[in-house]
């Protein structure tokens, strides 16, 4: 639970920094930030999916 609170606070801080930087950035920087964030979210989604699939295999193996 403590780690979850830390993660939420860090996400709020990160989003605040992004919004502030977004208003000051030119078009090229906005493109870099947008595609960087998009790539990181997609990568984290794949990572979570792979991690959950791997952990479910361990659960299936332990049931046998």
Buried (B, 14 or more C-beta within 10 A) or exposed (E): EEEEEEEEEEEEEEEEEBEEEEEEBEEEEEEEBEEEEEEEEEEEEEEEEEEEEEEEEEEEEEEE
